[in-house]
Amino acid sequence: MKAKLIPILKAVFFFLCLFLIINGQRTVGRWELFTQLLGLSGLLFLLWNYNRKFT
């Protein structure tokens, strides 16, 4: 069951990070920049997690 749940959680986390980036891009401000950076760091974490098994 755990093997089926992890890809679903990763997909939900991916779309959450995309939402943070797109929503933060709509307006200008410090908090919006912070949300963009938070979304970007989440995408970089997912990329690191994917590439971890190949190194």
DSSP file (Angstrom, degrees, kcal/mol; ACC not computed):
  #  RESIDUE AA STRUCTURE BP1 BP2  ACC     N-H-->O    O-->H-N    N-H-->O    O-->H-N    TCO  KAPPA ALPHA  PHI   PSI    X-CA   Y-CA   Z-CA
    1    1 A M     >        0   0    0      0, 0.0     4,-1.5     0, 0.0     3,-0.4   0.000 360.0 360.0 360.0 -36.3    0.0    0.0    0.0
    2    2 A K  H  >  +     0   0    0      1,-0.2     4,-1.8     2,-0.2     0, 0.0   0.864 360.0  57.1 -65.4 -35.2    2.9    2.4    0.8
    3    3 A A  H  4 S+     0   0    0      1,-0.2    -1,-0.2     2,-0.2     0, 0.0   0.792 110.2  44.5 -67.1 -27.1    4.3    1.9   -2.7
    4    4 A K  H  > S+     0   0    0     -3,-0.4     4,-0.7     2,-0.1    -1,-0.2   0.751 111.8  52.7 -85.3 -25.7    1.0    3.0   -4.3
    5    5 A L  H  X S+     0   0    0     -4,-1.5     4,-2.2     1,-0.2     5,-0.2   0.841  97.2  63.9 -81.2 -34.2    0.6    6.0   -1.9
    6    6 A I  H  X S+     0   0    0     -4,-1.8     4,-2.4     1,-0.2     5,-0.2   0.913 101.4  48.4 -63.2 -46.3    4.0    7.7   -2.4
    7    7 A P  H  > S+     0   0    0      0, 0.0     4,-2.0     0, 0.0    -1,-0.2   0.869 111.8  51.5 -62.2 -32.9    3.6    8.5   -6.1
    8    8 A I  H  X S+     0   0    0     -4,-0.7     4,-2.2     2,-0.2    -2,-0.2   0.918 110.6  47.6 -67.6 -42.5    0.1   10.0   -5.4
    9    9 A L  H  X S+     0   0    0     -4,-2.2     4,-2.4     1,-0.2    -1,-0.2   0.870 110.9  51.9 -65.7 -36.9    1.6   12.2   -2.6
   10   10 A K  H  X S+     0   0    0     -4,-2.4     4,-2.2     2,-0.2    -1,-0.2   0.888 109.6  49.5 -66.2 -38.4    4.4   13.3   -4.9
   11   11 A A  H  X S+     0   0    0     -4,-2.0     4,-2.2     2,-0.2    -2,-0.2   0.905 111.6  48.1 -66.9 -41.4    1.9   14.3   -7.6
   12   12 A V  H  X S+     0   0    0     -4,-2.2     4,-2.0     1,-0.2    -2,-0.2   0.915 112.4  49.3 -64.7 -42.1   -0.2   16.2   -5.1
   13   13 A F  H  X S+     0   0    0     -4,-2.4     4,-2.2     2,-0.2    -2,-0.2   0.872 109.0  53.8 -64.4 -37.3    3.0   18.0   -3.8
   14   14 A F  H  X S+     0   0    0     -4,-2.2     4,-2.3     2,-0.2    -2,-0.2   0.931 110.7  44.7 -60.9 -47.8    4.0   18.8   -7.4
   15   15 A F  H  X S+     0   0    0     -4,-2.2     4,-2.2     1,-0.2    -1,-0.2   0.832 111.0  54.5 -69.6 -31.1    0.7   20.5   -8.1
   16   16 A L  H  X S+     0   0    0     -4,-2.0     4,-2.1     2,-0.2    -1,-0.2   0.909 109.1  47.9 -65.4 -41.8    0.8   22.3   -4.8
   17   17 A C  H  X S+     0   0    0     -4,-2.2     4,-2.1     2,-0.2    -2,-0.2   0.900 111.1  50.7 -65.5 -41.1    4.2   23.7   -5.7
   18   18 A L  H  X S+     0   0    0     -4,-2.3     4,-2.7     1,-0.2     5,-0.3   0.901 109.0  51.8 -62.4 -39.9    3.0   24.7   -9.1
   19   19 A F  H  X S+     0   0    0     -4,-2.2     4,-2.8     1,-0.2     5,-0.3   0.909 108.6  51.0 -62.5 -41.7    0.0   26.5   -7.5
   20   20 A L  H  X S+     0   0    0     -4,-2.1     4,-1.9     2,-0.2    -2,-0.2   0.903 112.7  45.9 -62.8 -40.8    2.4   28.4   -5.2
   21   21 A I  H  X S+     0   0    0     -4,-2.1     4,-1.2     2,-0.2    -2,-0.2   0.938 117.0  42.6 -68.0 -47.0    4.6   29.5   -8.0
   22   22 A I  H  X S+     0   0    0     -4,-2.7     4,-0.7     1,-0.2    -2,-0.2   0.904 115.7  48.6 -68.7 -40.8    1.7   30.6  -10.3
   23   23 A N  H >< S+     0   0    0     -4,-2.8     3,-0.6    -5,-0.3     4,-0.4   0.878 111.8  49.5 -68.3 -36.5   -0.3   32.2   -7.5
   24   24 A G  H 3< S+     0   0    0     -4,-1.9     3,-0.4    -5,-0.3    -1,-0.2   0.740 104.4  60.3 -72.4 -22.2    2.8   34.2   -6.3
   25   25 A Q  H 3< S+     0   0    0     -4,-1.2    -1,-0.2     1,-0.2    -2,-0.2   0.701  88.2  73.7 -77.9 -19.8    3.5   35.4   -9.8
   26   26 A R  S << S+     0   0    0     -4,-0.7     2,-0.3    -3,-0.6    -1,-0.2   0.831 104.1  26.0 -67.7 -33.9    0.2   37.2  -10.2
   27   27 A T  S    S-     0   0    0     -4,-0.4     2,-0.5    -3,-0.4     0, 0.0  -0.787  79.4-114.7-127.7 170.8    1.1   40.1   -7.9
   28   28 A V        +     0   0    0     -2,-0.3     2,-0.3     4,-0.1     3,-0.1  -0.904  58.2  95.5-111.5 131.0    4.2   41.9   -6.7
   29   29 A G  S  > S-     0   0    0     -2,-0.5     4,-1.8    -5,-0.1     5,-0.1  -0.925  76.9 -88.3 168.2 171.9    5.3   41.8   -3.1
   30   30 A R  H  > S+     0   0    0     -2,-0.3     4,-2.2     2,-0.2     5,-0.1   0.907 121.1  49.3 -69.8 -41.6    7.6   40.2   -0.5
   31   31 A W  H  > S+     0   0    0      1,-0.2     4,-2.1     2,-0.2    -1,-0.2   0.862 110.4  51.1 -68.6 -34.3    5.1   37.5    0.5
   32   32 A E  H  > S+     0   0    0      2,-0.2     4,-2.1     1,-0.2    -1,-0.2   0.891 109.7  50.1 -68.6 -38.1    4.4   36.6   -3.1
   33   33 A L  H  X S+     0   0    0     -4,-1.8     4,-2.5     2,-0.2    -2,-0.2   0.898 109.5  52.3 -63.9 -39.9    8.1   36.2   -3.7
   34   34 A F  H  X S+     0   0    0     -4,-2.2     4,-2.3     1,-0.2    -2,-0.2   0.900 108.6  49.6 -62.9 -40.7    8.4   34.0   -0.7
   35   35 A T  H  X S+     0   0    0     -4,-2.1     4,-2.3     2,-0.2    -1,-0.2   0.882 110.5  50.7 -67.2 -36.2    5.6   31.8   -1.9
   36   36 A Q  H  X S+     0   0    0     -4,-2.1     4,-2.5     2,-0.2    -2,-0.2   0.928 111.7  47.2 -64.0 -44.2    7.3   31.5   -5.3
   37   37 A L  H  X S+     0   0    0     -4,-2.5     4,-2.4     1,-0.2    -2,-0.2   0.864 110.8  52.2 -66.1 -35.2   10.6   30.6   -3.6
   38   38 A L  H  X S+     0   0    0     -4,-2.3     4,-1.7     2,-0.2    -1,-0.2   0.915 111.6  46.3 -65.7 -42.6    8.8   28.0   -1.5
   39   39 A G  H  X S+     0   0    0     -4,-2.3     4,-2.0     2,-0.2    -2,-0.2   0.891 112.7  50.3 -65.6 -39.6    7.2   26.4   -4.5
   40   40 A L  H  X S+     0   0    0     -4,-2.5     4,-2.4     1,-0.2    -2,-0.2   0.897 108.9  51.1 -65.9 -40.3   10.5   26.4   -6.4
   41   41 A S  H  X S+     0   0    0     -4,-2.4     4,-2.0     1,-0.2    -1,-0.2   0.861 108.5  53.1 -66.0 -33.5   12.3   24.8   -3.4
   42   42 A G  H  X S+     0   0    0     -4,-1.7     4,-2.1     2,-0.2    -2,-0.2   0.901 109.4  47.8 -66.1 -40.4    9.5   22.1   -3.4
   43   43 A L  H  X S+     0   0    0     -4,-2.0     4,-2.2     2,-0.2    -2,-0.2   0.894 111.2  50.9 -66.7 -38.8   10.1   21.4   -7.1
   44   44 A L  H  X S+     0   0    0     -4,-2.4     4,-2.5     2,-0.2    -2,-0.2   0.868 108.3  53.0 -66.1 -34.9   13.8   21.2   -6.5
   45   45 A F  H  X S+     0   0    0     -4,-2.0     4,-2.6     2,-0.2    -2,-0.2   0.917 109.1  48.6 -63.9 -43.0   13.2   18.8   -3.7
   46   46 A L  H  X S+     0   0    0     -4,-2.1     4,-2.0     2,-0.2    -2,-0.2   0.897 111.9  49.5 -64.3 -38.8   11.1   16.6   -5.9
   47   47 A L  H  X S+     0   0    0     -4,-2.2     4,-2.4     2,-0.2    -2,-0.2   0.917 112.2  47.7 -64.9 -43.4   13.9   16.7   -8.6
   48   48 A W  H  X S+     0   0    0     -4,-2.5     4,-1.4     1,-0.2    -2,-0.2   0.908 110.8  51.9 -62.4 -41.8   16.5   15.8   -6.0
   49   49 A N  H  < S+     0   0    0     -4,-2.6     4,-0.4     1,-0.2    -1,-0.2   0.864 111.8  46.8 -64.8 -36.0   14.4   12.9   -4.7
   50   50 A Y  H >< S+     0   0    0     -4,-2.0     3,-0.7     1,-0.2    -2,-0.2   0.922 115.8  43.4 -70.6 -44.4   13.9   11.6   -8.2
   51   51 A N  H >< S+     0   0    0     -4,-2.4     3,-1.3     1,-0.2     4,-0.4   0.611  93.0  84.1 -78.7 -12.0   17.6   11.8   -9.2
   52   52 A R  G >< S+     0   0    0     -4,-1.4     3,-0.9     1,-0.3    -1,-0.2   0.846  86.4  54.5 -60.0 -36.4   18.8   10.4   -5.8
   53   53 A K  G <  S+     0   0    0     -3,-0.7    -1,-0.3    -4,-0.4    -2,-0.1   0.619 103.4  56.8 -77.7 -10.4   18.4    6.8   -6.9
   54   54 A F  G <         0   0    0     -3,-1.3    -1,-0.2     1,-0.2    -2,-0.2   0.465 360.0 360.0 -98.7  -2.5   20.6    7.3  -10.1
   55   55 A T    <         0   0    0     -3,-0.9    -1,-0.2    -4,-0.4    -2,-0.1   0.436 360.0 360.0-106.8 360.0   23.7    8.5   -8.3
